[in-house]
Amino acid sequence: MANEESSTQKDNNAMLVPKTRYDWYQTETHVIVTILAKNTQNVKIVYNENTLSVSALLPSGNEYSLELDLAHPVVSEQCLHKVDPSKIEIKLKKQSGIRWSSLKGNPVAEAKVQPIPQEILQAGSQPPKYPSSYTNAPDWNKLEKEIEKQEAEEKPEGDAAVNALFQQIYSRGSDEVRRAMNKSYQESGGTVLSTNWSNVGKGTVERKLPDGMEWKPWST
């Protein structure tokens, strides 16, 4: 009877052992795993590129073990840890600065993800090509030149045509022509535009308004 009571007491004590939890958070460069275990001893941590292995002796005498397949690779040589009276803190160095959506990965699912072939990546930087069966592929350089030629031959109308003419005269004119155009336009308030410096240079250019219009200064 005493042996049965002793066995029952041991089973009850084993059931009272709290479950050791762990949590994690991340920065741009590291993932920090915190194991909430107090007064641990004989802590052993093994870092690999895609796995983390932790073992420690708990005050109860039980062995704690944590085996993780990491969601993303880490730099094992730059991983660190420290053991405090209330926890074990593990600092994993990320191989890349991406944000982890989870701590644990799925090796089976990740193995199914195939890298993009290099020829496809290189093709993305090249202009699209027609299949070899299409023998009348257009000459894009020639087509671009034809479009530029058509745009140059287009003739503007109305005010656009007048402005284009003045711009052409100004760009091709002599220094006297440009001075005449600037002086006449500014002094007349935009009502006169002359290319004749011999006339414009004699004095102030007066405003010439269309019939029925009155000049009023701009006020704010």
C-alpha positions as CSV (number, residue, x, y, z in Angstrom):
1,M,0.0,0.0,0.0
2,A,2.8,2.4,0.9
3,N,4.5,1.7,-2.5
4,E,1.3,2.5,-4.3
5,E,0.9,5.8,-2.4
6,S,4.6,6.7,-3.2
7,S,4.0,6.0,-6.9
8,T,0.9,8.1,-6.9
9,Q,2.7,11.0,-5.3
10,K,5.4,10.9,-7.9
11,D,2.8,10.9,-10.7
12,N,1.1,13.9,-9.1
13,N,4.4,15.8,-8.8
14,A,5.2,15.1,-12.5
15,M,1.8,16.5,-13.5
16,L,2.5,19.7,-11.5
17,V,5.7,20.5,-13.5
18,P,4.8,23.7,-15.5
19,K,5.3,23.7,-19.2
20,T,8.2,25.8,-20.3
21,R,7.2,28.4,-22.8
22,Y,9.2,30.4,-25.4
23,D,8.5,33.6,-27.3
24,W,10.2,35.6,-30.1
25,Y,10.4,39.0,-31.7
26,Q,12.6,40.5,-34.4
27,T,14.5,43.6,-35.5
28,E,15.8,44.4,-38.9
29,T,18.9,42.3,-38.4
30,H,18.1,39.8,-35.7
31,V,15.5,37.4,-34.4
32,I,15.4,37.1,-30.6
33,V,14.0,33.9,-29.0
34,T,13.3,34.0,-25.3
35,I,12.8,30.7,-23.3
36,L,11.0,31.4,-20.1
37,A,12.8,28.9,-17.9
38,K,14.2,29.8,-14.4
39,N,17.5,28.7,-12.9
40,T,18.4,26.4,-15.8
41,Q,21.7,24.6,-15.9
42,N,23.9,22.8,-18.4
43,V,22.4,24.9,-21.2
44,K,23.6,23.7,-24.7
45,I,22.6,25.5,-27.9
46,V,23.5,24.4,-31.4
47,Y,23.1,26.9,-34.3
48,N,22.8,25.8,-37.9
49,E,21.8,27.8,-40.9
50,N,18.2,26.6,-40.9
51,T,17.8,25.0,-37.4
52,L,18.0,25.8,-33.8
53,S,18.6,23.2,-31.0
54,V,18.4,23.9,-27.3
55,S,18.8,21.7,-24.3
56,A,18.9,22.6,-20.6
57,L,18.4,21.0,-17.2
58,L,15.5,22.5,-15.3
59,P,15.4,22.9,-11.4
60,S,12.9,20.0,-11.3
61,G,15.5,17.7,-12.7
62,N,13.7,17.4,-16.0
63,E,15.5,17.9,-19.3
64,Y,14.2,20.7,-21.5
65,S,14.6,20.4,-25.2
66,L,13.6,22.7,-28.1
67,E,14.2,21.8,-31.8
68,L,13.2,24.4,-34.4
69,D,13.2,24.4,-38.2
70,L,13.7,28.1,-38.8
71,A,11.5,30.0,-41.3
72,H,14.6,31.6,-42.9
73,P,18.4,31.0,-42.8
74,V,20.6,32.6,-40.2
75,V,24.3,33.3,-39.9
76,S,25.2,30.6,-37.3
77,E,28.7,32.1,-36.6
78,Q,27.1,35.4,-35.5
79,C,24.4,34.0,-33.3
80,L,24.6,34.6,-29.5
81,H,22.8,33.6,-26.3
82,K,22.9,34.4,-22.6
83,V,21.4,32.6,-19.6
84,D,19.7,34.7,-16.9
85,P,18.1,33.5,-13.7
86,S,14.6,33.9,-15.2
87,K,15.2,33.1,-18.9
88,I,17.4,32.0,-21.8
89,E,17.8,34.6,-24.5
90,I,19.0,33.6,-28.0
91,K,19.9,36.2,-30.6
92,L,19.8,34.8,-34.2
93,K,21.5,36.9,-36.9
94,K,19.4,37.1,-40.1
95,Q,21.1,36.3,-43.4
96,S,18.9,38.9,-45.1
97,G,17.0,41.8,-43.8
98,I,13.6,40.5,-44.7
99,R,10.8,40.5,-42.1
100,W,9.9,37.0,-40.8
101,S,6.2,36.2,-40.7
102,S,6.8,33.2,-38.5
103,L,9.7,31.7,-36.5
104,K,9.2,28.2,-37.7
105,G,9.4,27.1,-41.3
106,N,8.1,24.2,-43.3
107,P,11.0,22.4,-44.9
108,V,8.7,20.3,-47.1
109,A,6.9,23.3,-48.5
110,E,10.1,25.3,-48.9
111,A,11.7,22.4,-50.8
112,K,8.9,22.6,-53.4
113,V,9.8,26.3,-54.2
114,Q,12.1,26.3,-57.2
115,P,14.3,29.3,-58.0
116,I,13.6,31.3,-61.1
117,P,15.9,30.1,-63.9
118,Q,18.6,32.6,-64.7
119,E,17.7,32.7,-68.4
120,I,14.3,34.0,-67.5
121,L,15.7,36.7,-65.2
122,Q,18.1,37.8,-68.0
123,A,15.3,37.8,-70.5
124,G,13.4,40.3,-68.4
125,S,16.0,42.9,-69.1
126,Q,15.8,42.4,-72.9
127,P,13.2,43.9,-75.3
128,P,10.5,41.4,-76.2
129,K,11.1,39.2,-79.2
130,Y,8.6,37.7,-81.6
131,P,8.7,33.9,-82.0
132,S,10.9,32.6,-84.8
133,S,7.8,31.6,-86.7
134,Y,6.9,35.3,-87.0
135,T,9.1,36.4,-89.9
136,N,7.7,40.0,-90.2
137,A,8.9,41.3,-86.9
138,P,9.0,45.1,-87.0
139,D,12.2,47.1,-86.8
140,W,11.6,49.1,-83.6
141,N,14.4,51.6,-84.2
142,K,13.0,52.4,-87.7
143,L,9.5,52.7,-86.3
144,E,10.7,55.1,-83.6
145,K,12.4,57.4,-86.2
146,E,9.2,57.4,-88.3
147,I,7.1,58.5,-85.4
148,E,9.6,61.3,-84.6
149,K,9.5,62.4,-88.2
150,Q,5.6,62.5,-88.2
151,E,5.6,64.5,-85.0
152,A,8.1,67.0,-86.5
153,E,5.9,67.4,-89.6
154,E,2.7,68.0,-87.7
155,K,1.7,71.6,-88.1
156,P,0.1,73.4,-85.1
157,E,-3.0,75.6,-85.6
158,G,-4.3,78.8,-84.0
159,D,-2.4,80.2,-81.0
160,A,-0.2,77.2,-80.9
161,A,0.9,77.9,-84.5
162,V,1.7,81.6,-83.6
163,N,3.6,80.6,-80.5
164,A,5.6,78.0,-82.4
165,L,6.5,80.6,-85.1
166,F,7.7,83.1,-82.5
167,Q,9.7,80.4,-80.7
168,Q,11.3,79.5,-84.1
169,I,12.1,83.2,-84.9
170,Y,13.6,83.7,-81.4
171,S,15.8,80.6,-81.5
172,R,17.1,81.4,-84.9
173,G,17.3,85.2,-84.7
174,S,20.3,87.4,-84.1
175,D,21.1,89.1,-80.8
176,E,19.3,92.3,-82.1
177,V,16.2,90.3,-83.0
178,R,16.1,88.7,-79.5
179,R,16.6,92.1,-77.8
180,A,13.9,93.6,-79.9
181,M,11.4,90.8,-79.1
182,N,12.2,90.9,-75.4
183,K,12.0,94.7,-75.1
184,S,8.9,95.1,-77.1
185,Y,7.0,92.3,-75.3
186,Q,7.9,93.5,-71.8
187,E,7.4,97.2,-72.3
188,S,4.1,96.8,-74.1
189,G,2.7,94.4,-71.5
190,G,2.6,91.6,-74.0
191,T,0.6,93.5,-76.6
192,V,3.5,94.1,-79.1
193,L,6.1,91.7,-80.3
194,S,8.6,93.2,-82.7
195,T,11.8,91.9,-84.3
196,N,13.0,95.3,-85.6
197,W,15.6,96.7,-83.2
198,S,16.1,99.9,-85.1
199,N,12.5,100.9,-84.2
200,V,12.2,99.3,-80.8
201,G,15.5,100.6,-79.6
202,K,14.5,104.3,-80.1
203,G,12.3,104.5,-77.0
204,T,9.7,102.8,-74.9
205,V,7.3,100.6,-76.8
206,E,3.7,101.7,-76.2
207,R,0.9,99.3,-75.6
208,K,-1.4,98.5,-78.5
209,L,-4.7,97.0,-77.5
210,P,-7.4,95.6,-79.8
211,D,-10.4,97.8,-80.3
212,G,-12.8,97.7,-77.4
213,M,-10.3,96.6,-74.8
214,E,-8.9,98.5,-71.8
215,W,-5.6,98.1,-70.1
216,K,-5.8,97.4,-66.3
217,P,-2.8,96.6,-64.1
218,W,-2.7,93.2,-62.4
219,S,-3.5,93.4,-58.7
220,T,-3.4,90.8,-56.0
